[in-house]
Amino acid sequence: MTQPASDKAVWAQRPERSSMPVLRLMVWLSLTLGRRVSRLVLYFIAAYFVVFAPSAKRASRTFLTRALGRTARLPDGFRHVLSFASVVHDRVYWLRGCFDLFEVKISGEEHIANLRAEGRGIVLVGGHFGSFEALRVLGERHGIQAKMLMYPDNARMVTAVLEAINPALADSVISLGRPESILHAREHLAAGGCVGILADRTLENANDANVRAVPFLGEPAPFPLGPFRLAAMLRAPVVFMAGAYLGGNRYHLHFEPVLDFASITAQDRATAITTAQDRFVDLLQAHCRQTPWNWFNFYDFWHDTPR
């Protein structure tokens, strides 16, 4: 059921700052001119948003000041937006299977390999951090089919353009909020697949039972419990995933175990869920400090409340 506007978080109420013609133009330039030349346009796009998106600029400065441990300056904000633009731009090439364009380092691959050897499905939890599409590199190596659990209404125009690039994208998404969502996720995990979900953004009120305030970069922030309740329901192992963009054509994929719900009893489930969430937030915080330009929540993550 769709939530009324009054119950949705601020980030969910904001219109997308883009247009279909501009997005299609960028895709055409990317595929026609190649990655190196078309990347030049990103600098103008980043400059535009730094100048004409004041609320996003303030949110970026607030986050970067926390993550860097010093006052963020204008060049920091520009680098933050440019990293976001670069990751979005590179999705075109990931989706086209142009993996040879990138230099990718993988840490923690053994965690995935061990679970795969046991024939187990995996719940990958990440944040709006770096590139989820870079996971396709690991999928190619291990024969993993990863499906993303997501709200389909978010970034509809971008998704439409990317589906035009690679129609298989539609098959890699399981829409949340539908009666059959859990069944599809369970079937995919039972077949040894992976499902990914982003666990750093919530639609609910900060006082809702589905949200928990967890210390994050110096102050409690609202994080959704839903992703970990879902993993507990599916009795699946949870692995943290972050695909950090390091500039140029370099990416670094990180995989770290969070918690395996297969052995958790019903009476211990609530405690295990909060333990898993704490572990996720700790890992996300560490990566935000290590490569802060990769966290792409351009709103006041700590203080925004539903309107």
C-alpha positions in Angstrom: 0.0 0.0 0.0 1.3 3.4 -0.9 2.0 5.7 2.1 0.3 9.0 2.3 2.6 12.0 1.6 2.4 13.1 5.2 4.0 9.9 6.3 6.9 9.9 3.8 10.3 11.1 4.7 11.6 14.3 3.2 14.0 12.6 0.8 11.0 10.7 -0.7 9.0 13.9 -1.3 11.6 15.7 -3.4 11.1 15.6 -7.2 13.9 14.3 -9.3 16.3 17.0 -10.4 16.6 15.8 -14.0 14.7 15.3 -17.2 14.3 12.5 -19.6 15.8 14.4 -22.6 18.9 15.2 -20.6 19.3 11.7 -19.3 18.9 10.2 -22.8 21.4 12.7 -24.1 23.9 11.7 -21.5 23.4 8.0 -22.4 23.9 8.7 -26.1 27.0 10.7 -25.4 28.4 8.0 -23.1 27.8 5.2 -25.7 28.8 7.3 -28.7 31.9 9.2 -27.4 33.1 6.6 -24.9 33.8 6.9 -21.2 36.9 9.1 -21.3 35.4 11.8 -23.5 31.9 11.8 -22.1 33.2 12.1 -18.6 34.2 15.7 -19.4 30.5 16.6 -19.2 30.3 15.5 -15.6 32.4 18.4 -14.4 29.8 20.9 -15.7 27.0 18.8 -14.2 28.7 18.7 -10.8 29.4 22.5 -11.0 25.7 23.1 -11.8 24.5 21.2 -8.8 27.0 22.8 -6.4 25.7 26.2 -7.5 22.0 25.6 -8.0 21.1 22.9 -5.4 21.7 24.7 -2.1 19.9 22.2 0.2 21.9 19.3 -1.2 25.1 21.4 -0.9 24.3 22.1 2.8 23.6 18.4 3.5 26.9 17.5 1.7 28.8 20.0 3.8 27.2 18.7 7.0 28.1 15.1 6.2 31.6 15.7 5.0 32.4 17.8 8.0 31.4 14.8 10.2 33.2 12.3 8.0 36.4 14.3 7.4 36.8 15.5 11.0 37.2 19.1 9.8 35.1 21.8 8.2 34.2 20.8 4.7 35.1 23.4 2.0 33.7 24.1 -1.5 36.2 21.8 -3.3 35.1 19.0 -1.0 31.5 19.5 -2.0 32.4 19.6 -5.6 34.4 16.3 -5.3 31.4 14.8 -3.5 28.9 15.6 -6.3 31.5 14.7 -9.0 31.9 11.2 -7.4 28.1 10.8 -7.5 27.9 11.9 -11.1 30.8 9.5 -12.0 29.1 6.5 -10.4 25.8 7.2 -12.1 27.6 7.7 -15.4 29.5 4.4 -15.0 26.3 2.5 -14.5 25.8 2.8 -18.3 29.0 0.8 -18.8 28.4 -1.7 -16.0 25.0 -2.5 -17.5 26.4 -2.9 -20.9 28.9 -5.4 -19.6 32.0 -3.2 -20.3 33.9 -4.5 -17.3 37.2 -4.2 -19.1 36.9 -0.4 -18.7 37.5 -0.6 -15.0 40.2 -1.5 -12.6 38.5 -3.4 -9.7 39.9 -4.6 -6.4 37.9 -6.9 -4.2 38.3 -7.4 -0.5 36.5 -10.1 1.4 35.7 -12.2 -1.6 36.2 -15.3 0.5 33.1 -14.6 2.5 31.0 -14.9 -0.7 32.9 -17.9 -2.0 32.5 -19.9 1.2 28.7 -19.3 1.3 28.5 -20.1 -2.4 30.4 -23.4 -1.9 27.7 -24.3 0.7 25.0 -23.6 -1.9 23.5 -20.8 0.2 21.7 -17.7 -0.8 23.0 -14.4 0.6 21.4 -11.1 1.6 23.7 -8.3 0.7 23.1 -5.1 2.7 24.6 -1.8 1.6 24.0 1.9 1.7 23.6 4.7 -0.8 27.4 4.3 -1.0 29.4 3.9 -4.1 28.2 1.6 -6.8 25.9 -1.5 -6.4 26.3 -2.1 -10.1 30.0 -2.9 -9.6 28.8 -6.1 -7.9 28.3 -7.5 -11.4 32.0 -8.1 -11.6 31.8 -10.5 -8.7 28.7 -12.0 -10.2 30.6 -12.8 -13.4 33.4 -14.4 -11.4 31.2 -16.7 -9.3 28.2 -17.1 -11.5 26.0 -15.1 -9.0 22.7 -13.6 -10.1 22.1 -10.7 -7.8 18.6 -9.1 -7.5 18.0 -5.8 -5.9 15.1 -5.2 -3.5 13.9 -1.7 -4.0 11.0 0.8 -4.1 10.3 1.1 -7.9 9.0 4.6 -7.6 12.4 6.0 -6.8 14.3 7.5 -9.7 11.9 6.2 -12.3 13.4 8.2 -15.1 16.9 6.9 -14.5 15.6 3.3 -14.2 13.7 3.7 -17.5 16.8 4.9 -19.3 18.9 2.1 -17.9 16.3 -0.5 -18.8 16.6 0.8 -22.4 20.3 0.2 -22.2 19.9 -3.4 -20.9 16.4 -4.9 -20.7 17.7 -7.5 -18.3 17.7 -4.9 -15.6 14.0 -5.4 -15.1 14.6 -9.0 -14.2 17.2 -8.0 -11.6 14.7 -6.0 -9.5 12.3 -7.3 -6.9 9.8 -4.6 -6.0 9.2 -4.0 -2.3 5.8 -3.4 -0.9 4.0 -6.0 -2.8 2.5 -9.3 -1.5 4.7 -11.5 -3.7 8.0 -9.6 -2.8 9.0 -11.9 0.0 8.1 -15.0 -1.9 10.2 -14.0 -4.9 13.2 -13.2 -2.6 12.8 -16.5 -0.8 12.8 -18.4 -4.1 15.8 -16.6 -5.4 17.8 -17.3 -2.2 16.7 -20.9 -2.2 18.2 -21.2 -5.7 21.6 -19.9 -4.3 21.2 -16.4 -5.5 21.8 -13.1 -3.8 19.4 -10.3 -3.0 20.7 -6.8 -2.2 19.0 -4.1 -0.2 20.0 -0.6 0.9 19.7 -0.2 4.7 20.5 3.5 5.3 17.3 5.2 4.3 13.8 5.0 5.6 10.3 6.1 4.6 8.9 6.0 8.1 8.8 8.6 10.9 11.9 8.5 13.2 9.6 7.5 16.0 8.1 4.6 14.1 8.6 1.1 15.4 10.3 0.2 12.1 13.1 2.8 12.7 15.8 2.8 15.2 18.2 5.6 16.2 21.8 4.4 15.9 25.0 6.4 16.6 26.4 7.4 13.3 29.3 9.9 12.8 28.9 11.5 16.2 25.1 11.7 16.5 22.2 9.2 16.5 20.5 8.9 13.1 17.4 7.0 12.0 18.0 3.6 10.3 15.4 1.2 9.1 15.0 -2.2 10.8 13.1 -3.7 7.8 16.1 -5.0 5.9 17.3 -7.0 8.9 13.8 -8.2 9.8 13.6 -9.4 6.2 16.9 -11.3 6.5 15.7 -12.9 9.8 12.5 -13.9 8.2 14.4 -15.5 5.3 16.9 -17.1 7.7 19.7 -16.0 5.5 23.3 -15.0 6.0 23.8 -11.2 5.8 27.0 -9.8 4.2 27.9 -6.1 4.1 28.7 -4.8 0.6 30.3 -1.5 -0.5 31.5 -0.7 -4.0 33.7 2.4 -3.4 34.6 4.6 -6.3 38.2 5.7 -6.0 38.4 8.1 -9.0 39.3 7.6 -12.6 38.3 4.0 -13.5 39.1 2.5 -10.1 36.6 0.7 -7.8 37.1 -1.3 -4.6 34.5 -3.8 -3.6 34.3 -4.7 0.1 32.4 -7.7 1.5 32.3 -8.3 5.3 30.1 -10.7 7.2 27.3 -9.2 9.4 25.3 -12.0 10.9 23.9 -15.4 9.8 20.2 -15.8 10.8 20.0 -19.5 10.0 20.9 -20.5 13.5 19.0 -17.8 15.4 16.1 -19.0 17.5 12.7 -17.2 17.6 13.3 -15.9 21.1 16.7 -14.4 20.1 15.6 -12.9 16.9 14.8 -9.4 18.1 18.3 -9.1 19.7 19.9 -10.5 16.6 18.2 -8.0 14.4 19.5 -5.0 16.4 22.9 -6.6 16.6 23.0 -7.0 12.8 21.9 -3.4 12.4 24.6 -2.1 14.8 27.2 -4.1 12.9 26.0 -2.6 9.6 26.0 0.9 10.8 29.5 0.5 12.3 30.8 -0.8 8.9 29.0 2.0 7.0 30.5 4.6 9.3 34.0 3.2 8.8 33.7 3.3 5.0 32.2 6.8 5.1 35.3 7.9 7.0 37.7 6.0 4.7 36.1 7.2 1.4 33.6 9.9 2.3 33.0 11.0 -1.3 31.0 7.8 -1.9 28.0 8.4 0.4 25.2 9.8 -1.6 22.4 10.8 0.8 22.1 14.5 -0.2 19.7 15.5 2.5 20.1 16.2 6.3 20.3 12.6 7.3 20.3 13.3 11.0 17.6 15.9 11.3 15.1 15.7 8.5 11.7 14.6 9.7 8.5 13.8 7.7 6.4 16.7 6.7 
